[in-house]
Amino acid sequence: MAGTLAAVATSSGATAAALDSLRPLRIAGNCKFSHLKANVLPITCSMKKSPAESKRVESFLVPRRNIMSLMASTVVLPYSTMENQAALAVSSPVYREYLDNFDGYTFKYPQNWIQVRGSGADIFFRDPFILDENISVEASSPSSSRYKSVEDLGTSQDAGEKVLKQYLTEFMSTRLGVRRESSILSTSSRVADDGKLYYQVEINIKSFANNNELAVMPQDRVARLEWDRRYLTVLGVENNRLYELRLQTPENVFLEEEDDLRKVMDSFRVFKTVV
């Protein structure tokens, strides 16, 4: 409230000038002014007034309405602006670039995502509000891998099957009644502007769990959906190593952020490191 009042009080020099120009009218012969009330014009005039006075009163009414309109717009516009900024932040995020000169890769990520340490990945960022949405990079050991090209994995479809198997192994659960449904949505290859070949894999995995794991009767064990996620993977090879960028996001969020997430995928590059 204090900020709003200050904004109205200092909204423009034009408002102050307009108020100053009205002060002589406060002592007009046949008109009486009362204290300002919300949406009430603070002027009363007698029935008898000269044409000159009527003209002066009419000229007063118009600027007063303009002033009230200006004051109202000063209060309303900040809320409208905040809504527009929120919508802009969702549709057009700003990206930061992560550059790892030691391991030899780079990618862009939304600037509001935060780094999480101790995840086991080489680097890991997460959306601070949607905790199931994250990005990470993993690379094979430089001492034990001898990759020359991403084609060492076979075709992009072959690579997709390997990636899916890896995900299902990582998500293996010992809980009773847990079931996973998975599918490879698409696989593709592209040559980026650095001249290197990259594979892209998109996977959907759903996890179901019984609401009563220890129930004896089958009808008492009702499977419910725990989560439904989209996994976007980009594979590249350099320095005899296989690099894997992983994007994880809830399926419903992916539908809203698909264009932004694909920009992150397309930004992934691997490069030679200095030995």
N, C-alpha and C positions, 0 to 999 in steps of 0.2 A: 504493500500500500504506500509506504514511504517513497519507493522508487517511482510509483505511478504519479504521486502528487508532485514530485520533483520534475518529472518529465513534462507534466502539464504546465508547471510554473515556468519552465524554461524552454517550452516547445519551439517558440520562434519570436524574433523581434517584431514580426508583423502583428502578433497577437497583442503585445504590450502597446504597440503604437496605436492599434485600433481602440484599445481601452482608453488610452489617453485622449484620443480624438472625441470620445463620447462624454468625457467629464463635463464640458460646458453645457451639455444638454440636461444635466441633473438639476439645473436651476431654471429650466424652461418655465415660462409663466404659468401655463395651465396644466402642467404635467407633474405628477408625483411619482417618485421611484421608491420601491420597497427593497428589502434585502433579497438577494438572489436565492431562489429555490429551484430544485431540480425540475427541469422541463417547464418552468413557469417564467413567462416574460415579466421582468420586474418593472412594469410601467403602467400607470393608470392616468388617463387624461379626462378632463372635463369635456362635456358635449360642445361647449362653445370655444372655438379656437379659430384663429385667423388662418387663411390659406398658407401664409408663410410658415406658421407654426406646424400646420398639417404636413407640409412638405418636409420640414425638419424632422418631424416624428417618423415619417415614412422612411426618410434616409437613415434614421437610427435603427429601425426594425431590421433592415436587411443586413447591415454589418453585425448586429447582435446574433442573428441566426447563423451567420457565417462563423462567428466566434464559437458558438456552441458546437457547431459541426466540427470545427477544428479541434476543440477540446475532446470531443467524443472520439474522433479518429485517432487522436494521440494516445488514447487509452486502449483502443481496440487493436490498432496495427501491430503492437508488439506480439500479441497472442497469435495473430495471423502469420506473422513472420516466423515465429517459433514453429508453427505447424509446417510451414513450407520448408524450413531448415531440416526438420525431422524427416519429412518425405524425401528431401534431397539426399540426406545421409543414407537412407535405405537404398535408394535407387542408384546413387553414384558415389560409392565409397572412395576414399583416398587411399592410395597404396604406398607402402614402404618397400624398399628393396633390401633383401637379406643377401649378403655376399660373404661367402666362405672361401677365402683365398687359400687356406691351408688344404682343404679337402677338394676344392675345385667345383663349386656349383653356386648358383644364384637363382633367386625367384622373388616374386612380389607377393605381398600379403596385405590384407586390410590393416590400416594403421592403428585401429583400436584393439586389435588382437594382442594378447599378452604372451610372453614367453613362459613356458613351464619347464623347469629343470627336473632332472631325475626321472624322465619318462622312458629312458632307454634308447630313444632315437638320437640321431646326431643333432637335430634341432627340432623343436616342437613349439608351435604357437596355438593358442586356443581363443575362441570367442569368449569374452568375459560374461556374456549374458546367455548365450546358447552353449552350454557346456559340452554337448555332444558334437559340436562343430569345431574341427581342428585341422591343422596341417602339420605334416612332419616330413623329414627326409631321412632316409637310411641309405647306407652305402656298404658294399661288400668290402671285405678286408683287403687292403692293398698288398698284403704279403701272400695271400692264398688264392686270389682270383686273377684270371688271365683273359678277361673279356677284351675282344677286339672291336666288336660291334654289338648293337642290341639284337642283331639278327642271330647271334649265337643262341638266343632263346628259342629260335624257330620263327614262325610267323607271329603276327600280332595276336591271332587266335590262340596259338600255343602259349604265348606269354600270358594271355588272359586266364587260361585254365590254371597255369602255375600260380598266378596271383590269387585266384579264388581259393585254391587249395591252401595257400599260405594263410589267408584270412580265416578260413574255417578252422585251421589248426590252432591259431591264436585265440579264437573265441570258443574253443572246446570247453565245455562245462561239466562238472561232476554233479551238479544238482539233478535231482530226480524230476522227470517230466519236462525237461528243457528240449525244445526242438527248434532247429534252424532251417529256414527256407532260403535258398540262394539262387541267383541266376546272373549270367553274364549278359549285360544289356547291350554292350557294343565294344568292339575293339577296332583300333585304327592305327595307322602309321603316318608320320609327317616328317618332312625335312624342314627344319627351322632356318632362320636367317643366318645361323652360324654354320650352315651346311651339314649339320649332323642329323642323323635319323633318330626319331623318338617314337616309342610306342605309347598309345593311350588306351586305358582299359576302364570301363565303367561297370560296376557291379552293384546289385541290390541284395541286401541280406536282411531278413526278418527273423526276429527271435520270439518264440512262444514259450510260455511256461504255464504249468498247471496252477490253478488258484489254491489247490489243496494237495500238496505233494504226497502226504502220507495217507490220503484217503484210500480205503480198501475197494470200494465200488467204483467202477469206471465212470458212472454218471456223476460221481462226486468230484471227479478230476476234470475240471473244465479248463481247456487251454485258452489263454488270453495273450494278446499281442503285447510284448514288452517294449520292443522298439523296432523301427523300420528305417533303415539307413541307406544312403547312397555313398559308395566308395569310388573315388576318382583317382586313378593312378597314372603317373607318367614315368616311363622308364627311359634311361639314357646311359650311354657307355662312354667313358673317357678315363685315361690314366690306368687302363687295364681293370677298371672297377665298374660295377653295375650300380647305378644310382636310381633311387626310387622315391619319387615325391608322392605323398599320400594325402588326399583330401577326404575328410569324413564329415558328413552332414546329415541331419534327419531328412527323410524324403520330402516331407511337406515344406521344409525350409529350402531345399534344393529347387523346388518349383518356383520359389520367389527370387532366389539369388543365382539362378543358373548362369546368366550372362557374366556376372561378377566372378563366379567360381571358375568359369572357363577362361577368363582372363588370367587368373592365377595359374591355371594349368599351362596356358600358352607361354607364360613368362619363364618357365623353368628352363635353365641352360646348364650344361656342364662344360668345363674348360680344363685345359692342361695346367697342372701345377708346377711350380719351380721346385726341383729336387734339391 
